[in-house]
Amino acid sequence: MRYFLHLAYNGAPFFGWQVQPGHPSVQEVLERSLSLLLHREHIAVTGCGRTDTGVHAADYYAHFDIEERLSREGQTRLRDQLNSFLPKEIAVFDLFPVKPRAHARFDAVERTYRYFVSTRKDPFTFSQRLFSFRMPDIGRMNEAAALLLKSEDFTSFSKVHTQVNNFICHVTHAAWTLEGDDLVFTITANRFLRNMVRAIVGTLLEVGLGKLSVEAFQDIINQKDRCKAGSSVPAHALFLTNVRYNWPEIIEDIEDND
């Protein structure tokens, strides 16, 4: 049986989602916890995507396989056991059966990230905000961000030497909004490259601060060269906030077997 986990995590103490020898990761903690609770030697957990060191996820899905079917009561019990067992930085919202070939990563049709920039120094939010002494020009940044929807190749905003077949992404939303003291950049796409959102935000902030023109931003996209784009912003203010699936194609309708 294949099960989906719906969870969230604060990425501050982890070296990203993916297992990295010698460094704590969200995947490693989940696999160890499930294996201990279900008395298995090793339960592999596959996530909906890879987040970098320090990046947070408010909405995240992962799948794992076990031989037995869990009743609804068993699913609830395992969810509660996980929440008692896992560190405070990881919370499991739900656990439910899916079809045998459902895949947390490959079946995700859309992902949304949000990056938070604050122009007000706040000791209670600084760990999840990028502080800016100057107010960037939101209009200019949104003019540049709109160009992302007309682009397909995002080589200029990707880490080099990554194991990907191509740098093609389809961005369906990219915009800055002012929410209280926060400037929030929201971007939605079918997939994201490593470091892509942080590189885009860093370059857009240069536009907003007058260091780059909107036309220069378009030139950076066209050149397909990471060296031409701006610096990547820090990871601590980046959140994965939504992962979308075609749920009728994934959910397994299993009657309670109590």
C-alpha positions as CSV (number, residue, x, y, z in Angstrom):
1,M,0.0,0.0,0.0
2,R,1.2,3.5,-0.8
3,Y,0.4,6.4,1.5
4,F,0.7,10.1,1.2
5,L,1.9,12.3,4.1
6,H,0.8,15.9,4.2
7,L,3.2,17.9,6.3
8,A,5.0,21.1,7.0
9,Y,8.4,21.9,8.3
10,N,10.6,24.7,9.5
11,G,13.8,24.3,7.5
12,A,16.1,26.2,9.9
13,P,17.8,23.2,11.5
14,F,17.9,21.0,8.4
15,F,20.2,20.8,5.4
16,G,17.2,20.7,3.1
17,W,14.7,18.0,2.4
18,Q,17.0,15.4,0.8
19,V,19.2,12.9,2.7
20,Q,22.8,14.1,2.9
21,P,25.3,12.0,4.7
22,G,26.6,13.6,7.9
23,H,23.9,16.3,7.9
24,P,20.4,16.4,9.3
25,S,17.6,16.4,6.7
26,V,13.8,16.3,6.8
27,Q,13.7,13.1,4.7
28,E,16.1,11.4,7.0
29,V,14.2,12.3,10.1
30,L,10.9,11.1,8.6
31,E,12.3,7.8,7.3
32,R,13.9,7.0,10.7
33,S,10.7,7.9,12.5
34,L,8.4,5.8,10.3
35,S,10.8,2.8,10.4
36,L,10.8,2.9,14.2
37,L,7.1,3.4,14.6
38,L,6.2,0.7,12.1
39,H,8.9,-1.7,13.2
40,R,10.6,-1.9,9.8
41,E,14.3,-2.0,8.9
42,H,13.9,0.9,6.6
43,I,11.0,2.8,5.1
44,A,11.9,5.0,2.1
45,V,10.1,8.4,1.9
46,T,9.8,10.2,-1.5
47,G,9.1,14.0,-1.3
48,C,7.2,16.2,-3.7
49,G,10.4,18.3,-4.3
50,R,13.8,19.2,-3.0
51,T,14.1,22.2,-0.8
52,D,17.5,23.8,-0.1
53,T,19.2,24.2,3.3
54,G,17.1,26.5,5.5
55,V,14.1,26.7,3.2
56,H,10.7,26.1,4.8
57,A,7.6,24.2,3.6
58,A,4.1,25.2,4.8
59,D,2.6,22.7,2.4
60,Y,4.5,19.5,1.5
61,Y,3.6,16.0,0.4
62,A,5.6,12.8,0.5
63,H,4.8,9.1,-0.1
64,F,5.9,5.8,1.4
65,D,5.0,2.1,0.9
66,I,4.2,-0.6,3.4
67,E,2.7,-4.0,3.0
68,E,-0.4,-3.7,5.2
69,R,-3.5,-1.6,4.8
70,L,-4.1,0.9,7.6
71,S,-7.6,1.5,8.8
72,R,-8.8,5.1,9.1
73,E,-8.2,4.7,12.8
74,G,-4.8,3.3,12.1
75,Q,-3.9,6.2,9.8
76,T,-5.0,8.7,12.5
77,R,-3.0,6.8,15.2
78,L,0.1,6.8,13.0
79,R,-0.2,10.5,12.3
80,D,-0.5,11.3,16.0
81,Q,2.4,9.0,16.8
82,L,4.5,10.8,14.2
83,N,3.7,14.2,15.7
84,S,4.6,13.0,19.1
85,F,7.9,11.4,17.9
86,L,9.1,14.0,15.4
87,P,11.0,17.2,16.4
88,K,9.0,20.4,16.9
89,E,10.1,21.7,13.5
90,I,8.1,19.0,11.6
91,A,4.3,18.6,11.7
92,V,2.2,16.0,10.0
93,F,-1.3,17.2,9.1
94,D,-2.7,14.1,7.4
95,L,-1.9,10.5,6.2
96,F,-4.0,8.8,3.6
97,P,-3.9,6.0,1.0
98,V,-3.3,6.7,-2.6
99,K,-3.3,4.6,-5.8
100,P,-0.3,2.3,-6.2
101,R,1.4,4.3,-8.9
102,A,0.7,7.8,-7.3
103,H,4.0,9.7,-7.0
104,A,4.4,12.7,-4.6
105,R,7.0,14.3,-7.0
106,F,6.0,13.4,-10.5
107,D,2.2,13.8,-10.0
108,A,2.5,17.3,-8.7
109,V,1.2,19.6,-11.4
110,E,2.0,23.0,-9.8
111,R,4.0,24.4,-7.0
112,T,4.0,27.8,-5.3
113,Y,6.7,29.6,-3.4
114,R,6.6,32.8,-1.4
115,Y,9.6,35.0,-0.4
116,F,9.2,37.6,2.4
117,V,11.1,40.9,2.5
118,S,10.5,43.3,5.4
119,T,11.3,47.0,5.5
120,R,10.7,47.1,9.3
121,K,13.2,45.6,11.6
122,D,11.3,43.2,13.9
123,P,13.1,41.0,16.4
124,F,10.2,38.5,16.3
125,T,10.1,37.8,12.6
126,F,13.8,38.4,11.5
127,S,14.5,34.7,11.4
128,Q,11.9,34.3,8.5
129,R,12.3,37.6,6.7
130,L,14.9,39.4,4.6
131,F,15.4,42.9,6.1
132,S,15.8,45.7,3.6
133,F,16.8,49.3,4.7
134,R,15.2,50.7,1.5
135,M,11.8,50.2,0.0
136,P,12.1,48.7,-3.5
137,D,9.9,50.0,-6.3
138,I,7.1,47.3,-6.4
139,G,5.8,48.6,-9.8
140,R,9.2,48.1,-11.5
141,M,9.7,44.7,-9.9
142,N,6.3,43.6,-11.1
143,E,7.0,44.8,-14.6
144,A,10.1,42.7,-14.6
145,A,8.4,39.7,-12.9
146,A,5.7,39.7,-15.7
147,L,8.5,38.8,-18.1
148,L,8.9,35.5,-16.4
149,L,5.5,34.4,-17.6
150,K,6.7,34.9,-21.2
151,S,9.9,32.9,-20.7
152,E,10.6,29.2,-20.7
153,D,14.4,28.7,-20.3
154,F,15.5,29.7,-16.8
155,T,19.2,28.8,-17.1
156,S,20.1,32.3,-15.8
157,F,18.5,31.5,-12.5
158,S,19.6,28.0,-11.9
159,K,22.6,26.6,-10.1
160,V,25.2,25.3,-12.5
161,H,26.3,21.6,-12.6
162,T,22.9,20.3,-11.6
163,Q,21.5,16.9,-12.7
164,V,18.6,18.1,-14.8
165,N,17.8,17.3,-18.4
166,N,16.7,20.8,-19.2
167,F,16.1,24.3,-17.7
168,I,12.5,24.6,-19.1
169,C,9.9,25.8,-16.6
170,H,6.3,27.1,-17.1
171,V,5.7,30.0,-14.8
172,T,2.0,30.8,-14.4
173,H,2.1,33.5,-11.7
174,A,4.9,35.9,-10.5
175,A,4.1,39.0,-8.6
176,W,5.0,41.2,-5.6
177,T,2.4,42.3,-3.1
178,L,2.6,44.6,0.0
179,E,1.2,42.8,3.1
180,G,1.6,45.1,6.1
181,D,5.3,45.6,6.6
182,D,6.2,42.7,4.3
183,L,7.0,42.7,0.6
184,V,6.0,39.2,-0.6
185,F,7.0,37.7,-3.9
186,T,4.7,34.8,-5.0
187,I,5.7,32.5,-7.9
188,T,3.9,29.5,-9.3
189,A,5.2,27.1,-11.9
190,N,5.0,23.4,-12.9
191,R,8.6,22.9,-11.7
192,F,11.5,24.8,-10.2
193,L,15.3,24.5,-10.7
194,R,17.8,24.5,-7.8
195,N,18.2,28.0,-6.4
196,M,15.8,29.4,-9.0
197,V,13.4,31.3,-6.7
198,R,16.2,32.8,-4.6
199,A,18.1,33.9,-7.8
200,I,15.0,35.5,-9.3
201,V,14.2,37.4,-6.1
202,G,17.7,38.6,-5.8
203,T,17.7,39.9,-9.4
204,L,14.2,41.5,-9.1
205,L,15.3,43.3,-5.9
206,E,18.2,44.8,-8.0
207,V,15.5,46.1,-10.4
208,G,13.4,47.5,-7.5
209,L,16.4,49.3,-6.0
210,G,17.4,50.8,-9.3
211,K,20.5,48.8,-10.0
212,L,19.0,47.1,-13.0
213,S,16.4,48.2,-15.6
214,V,13.5,46.1,-16.7
215,E,15.2,45.8,-20.1
216,A,18.3,44.5,-18.4
217,F,16.3,41.9,-16.6
218,Q,15.0,40.6,-19.9
219,D,18.6,40.6,-21.3
220,I,19.6,38.4,-18.3
221,I,16.8,35.9,-19.1
222,N,17.9,35.8,-22.8
223,Q,21.6,35.3,-22.1
224,K,21.0,32.0,-20.2
225,D,24.0,32.6,-18.1
226,R,23.8,32.4,-14.2
227,C,26.7,34.8,-13.9
228,K,24.7,37.6,-15.5
229,A,21.9,37.4,-12.9
230,G,21.9,38.9,-9.4
231,S,23.0,37.3,-6.2
232,S,20.7,34.7,-4.5
233,V,18.9,35.9,-1.5
234,P,19.2,34.0,1.8
235,A,17.1,30.8,2.2
236,H,15.5,31.6,5.6
237,A,12.8,33.8,4.1
238,L,11.6,31.3,1.4
239,F,8.5,29.1,1.9
240,L,7.0,26.4,-0.3
241,T,3.3,27.3,0.3
242,N,1.3,25.2,-2.1
243,V,1.6,21.9,-4.0
244,R,-1.3,21.0,-6.4
245,Y,-2.3,17.6,-7.6
246,N,-5.2,16.2,-9.7
247,W,-6.5,14.5,-6.6
248,P,-9.2,12.2,-8.3
249,E,-6.3,10.6,-10.2
250,I,-4.3,9.9,-7.0
251,I,-6.6,9.2,-4.1
252,E,-7.4,5.5,-3.3
253,D,-10.9,4.9,-2.1
254,I,-10.5,2.2,0.5
255,E,-13.2,1.2,2.9
256,D,-12.3,1.1,6.6
257,N,-11.1,-2.4,7.3
258,D,-11.6,-2.4,11.1
